[in-house]
Amino acid sequence: MNLADHPVPSRDELRDHLVRTLIAGVVATPRQGNLLHYRRMAARKPYYLFGLELEQEWGFEQIFALMVKKCGINPDPAHLYGDDTIDPDRTIDALDAMAVRLARAAERRETVLLATGHPGGLLPVYLAVGRALRARGCRVLTPASGWAYEVETPRGAERRSIRYIEGVAALSAGASLHHTHDAEPMRAILRDLSADGGSWPDLVMADHGWAGAAGQAGIDTVGFADCNDPALFAGEAEGKVHTVVPLDDNVLPDHYTPLTVYLLTHSSLID
């Protein structure tokens, strides 16, 4: 479906949709996993920092309080198991802030980089934003295409490479696209841009380590994060990341269509 032909949801309609499709509201992200990730981030385990070098202490209690404030997780510390929550109004508020930044990018015809560690869910959102920005005269960068490295998996070391799909970076192995939290691919992209003497992007739209590494490098970065991924919210709190939209980042791709239409409409990227 052409997004321009899709009805633009009102705030109330979008809120209802987010809750109905489990993008926000009561989500399928387990509370026990969330708490484990918060503890691992507090312990400064690199996998959970997404490439950010955080300056504040960020102990478990501070992370928990941040996620209540930024994401809307269940505020009861005695809630240890079961589903957790994302406040849909926080999701929409952050979408509004992201829309303002995308509108500025379009107005200035900025250079943009798009990347996702969740291609199985969020890729259509990035594709739509990329098309809309190019139509407004923005340049979408595709550096370090084919750059590869080895990652440890339960099956042992496997080779992953950067692959662009209509200008959106993701990790691939052969014909498959892969989920990743790793910041190293974004670091490779920035090294490639520096080595070629090119300028870094004015704006990065990304998630996971792609977003964290870009924000740490000082690039204006907007993106998405689930309630089990506190690092980007901490980066936003420290001013390293411009805007983080809280949502479940791996529901069915079609479920993100109303969200995408809302985002593009409020950023004036579609009429």
C-alpha positions in Angstrom: 0.0 0.0 0.0 1.1 3.5 -0.8 1.6 5.2 2.6 0.2 8.4 1.1 -3.1 6.6 0.6 -3.2 5.2 4.1 -5.5 7.1 6.5 -3.6 9.3 9.0 -4.4 8.2 12.5 -5.3 10.7 15.2 -3.4 10.5 18.4 -6.2 8.6 20.0 -6.4 6.2 17.1 -2.7 5.6 17.1 -2.7 5.0 20.8 -5.5 2.4 20.4 -3.5 0.8 17.6 -0.3 0.6 19.6 -2.0 -1.1 22.5 -4.0 -3.4 20.3 -0.9 -4.6 18.4 1.3 -4.8 21.5 3.7 -2.2 20.2 3.0 -0.4 23.5 0.7 -0.9 26.5 1.1 -4.4 27.9 3.9 -5.8 25.7 5.4 -9.2 25.1 8.7 -8.2 26.5 9.2 -10.3 29.8 9.7 -8.3 33.0 12.4 -10.7 34.2 14.4 -10.1 31.0 14.1 -6.4 31.4 15.4 -6.5 35.0 18.3 -8.7 33.9 19.3 -6.3 31.1 19.2 -3.4 33.6 21.5 -5.2 35.9 23.9 -6.0 33.1 23.9 -2.4 31.9 24.6 -1.3 35.5 27.6 -3.7 35.4 28.8 -2.0 32.2 28.7 -5.1 30.1 29.5 -3.8 26.6 26.7 -5.8 24.9 24.2 -3.8 26.9 25.8 -0.3 26.4 25.2 -0.2 22.6 28.5 1.6 22.0 27.8 4.4 24.5 30.4 5.6 27.0 28.0 6.8 29.6 29.2 9.4 32.1 26.8 9.0 34.9 27.0 6.1 37.3 23.7 4.4 36.2 23.3 1.8 39.0 20.3 -0.5 38.8 18.0 1.8 40.8 18.8 4.8 38.5 18.2 2.7 35.4 14.9 1.4 36.7 13.8 4.9 37.6 14.8 6.1 34.1 12.8 3.4 32.4 9.8 4.2 34.5 10.1 7.8 33.4 11.1 7.4 29.7 9.5 4.2 28.8 6.6 3.7 31.2 7.6 0.3 32.5 5.6 -1.0 35.5 6.8 1.1 38.4 6.3 -1.6 41.1 9.8 -3.0 42.0 8.1 -6.1 43.4 6.8 -7.0 39.8 9.5 -9.5 38.9 7.9 -11.8 36.3 5.4 -11.7 33.5 4.7 -9.0 31.0 6.0 -5.4 31.3 4.5 -2.2 29.9 5.4 0.7 27.6 3.3 3.8 28.0 1.7 4.5 24.5 1.6 8.3 25.3 5.4 8.3 25.8 5.7 6.5 22.5 3.6 9.1 20.7 5.3 12.0 22.5 8.7 10.7 21.3 7.4 10.2 17.8 6.4 13.8 17.8 9.9 14.8 18.8 11.4 12.6 16.1 9.0 14.1 13.5 10.3 17.6 14.4 13.9 16.4 13.8 13.0 14.7 10.5 11.2 17.8 9.3 14.4 19.9 10.0 16.5 17.3 8.1 14.1 17.6 5.1 14.0 21.4 5.3 17.8 21.6 5.3 18.3 18.8 2.8 20.6 17.1 5.3 22.8 14.1 4.7 21.2 11.1 6.5 22.2 7.6 7.5 19.7 4.8 8.3 20.4 1.5 10.0 18.5 -1.1 12.0 19.4 -4.0 14.2 15.8 -5.3 14.0 15.3 -5.8 10.2 12.6 -8.4 10.9 10.3 -5.8 12.4 11.4 -2.2 11.9 12.9 -2.3 8.4 9.7 -1.0 6.7 9.7 2.1 8.9 13.3 2.9 7.9 12.5 2.3 4.2 9.6 4.6 4.2 11.5 7.4 6.0 14.5 7.0 3.6 12.2 7.3 0.5 10.5 10.3 1.9 13.8 12.1 2.8 15.3 11.4 -0.6 12.1 12.8 -2.2 12.8 16.0 -0.2 16.3 16.3 -1.5 18.2 14.6 1.3 21.2 12.4 0.5 21.1 9.0 2.1 24.6 7.6 2.7 25.6 3.9 2.1 29.2 3.7 3.3 31.2 0.5 4.2 28.8 -1.7 2.1 30.1 -5.2 2.3 32.3 -4.6 5.4 32.5 -7.9 7.3 33.6 -9.3 10.6 33.1 -12.4 12.8 30.6 -12.6 15.6 30.2 -15.2 18.3 26.9 -17.1 18.1 25.6 -20.3 19.9 26.9 -22.1 16.8 30.4 -20.6 17.0 32.0 -17.8 15.1 30.0 -16.6 12.1 30.7 -14.0 9.5 28.4 -10.9 9.2 28.5 -8.1 6.7 26.9 -4.7 6.2 24.2 -4.9 3.5 22.0 -1.9 2.4 18.4 -2.4 1.5 17.3 0.8 -0.3 19.8 2.7 1.7 19.0 1.1 5.1 22.0 -0.7 6.7 21.5 -4.1 8.3 23.7 -7.0 9.1 23.6 -10.0 6.7 25.0 -13.5 6.4 24.4 -14.8 2.9 20.7 -14.3 2.1 19.7 -13.6 5.7 19.4 -10.4 7.6 20.3 -10.6 11.3 19.3 -9.0 14.6 22.2 -7.3 16.3 22.9 -5.1 19.3 26.5 -4.6 18.2 28.0 -1.1 17.8 31.0 -2.2 15.7 29.2 -2.0 12.3 28.4 1.7 12.9 32.0 2.3 14.0 33.1 0.7 10.7 30.8 3.0 8.8 32.2 6.1 10.5 35.8 4.9 9.9 35.0 4.4 6.3 33.6 7.9 6.0 36.7 9.3 7.7 39.1 7.3 5.6 37.5 8.6 2.4 37.6 12.2 3.6 33.9 12.4 3.5 31.7 14.2 6.0 29.7 12.3 8.6 25.9 12.4 8.3 24.0 15.3 9.8 21.4 12.8 11.1 21.3 9.1 11.9 18.1 7.2 12.4 18.8 3.9 13.9 18.4 1.5 16.8 20.5 -0.7 19.1 24.3 -0.4 18.7 23.9 1.4 15.3 22.3 4.3 17.2 24.5 4.2 20.3 27.8 4.4 18.3 26.5 7.2 16.2 25.3 9.2 19.3 28.6 8.5 21.0 30.4 10.0 18.0 28.5 13.2 18.4 26.0 12.8 15.5 22.4 13.8 15.9 20.7 10.5 16.4 17.1 9.5 16.6 15.8 6.0 17.0 13.8 3.3 18.6 14.3 1.1 21.7 12.4 -1.6 23.5 11.8 -1.6 27.3 14.6 -4.2 27.7 17.2 -1.8 26.0 17.9 0.9 28.6 21.2 2.2 27.1 19.7 4.5 24.5 17.4 6.0 27.0 20.4 6.7 29.2 22.2 8.2 26.2 19.2 10.4 25.6 19.2 11.5 29.3 22.9 12.4 28.9 22.4 14.3 25.7 24.2 11.9 23.5 21.1 10.7 21.7 18.6 13.2 20.4 15.3 11.2 20.6 14.4 7.6 21.5 11.0 6.2 20.8 9.9 3.5 23.3 8.2 0.6 21.6 8.2 -3.2 21.1 10.7 -3.4 18.3 9.8 -6.8 16.9 6.1 -7.1 16.2 4.8 -7.9 12.7 6.2 -5.4 10.2 2.7 -4.4 9.0 1.7 -3.3 12.5 4.1 -0.4 12.3 2.3 1.1 9.2 0.0 3.5 11.1 2.9 4.6 13.3 5.0 5.3 10.1 2.2 7.2 8.5 1.8 9.3 11.7 5.5 10.0 11.8 5.8 11.0 8.2 2.7 13.2 8.3 3.8 15.0 11.4 7.2 15.6 9.9 5.6 16.9 6.7 7.3 14.2 4.6 3.9 13.1 3.2 0.8 15.3 2.7 
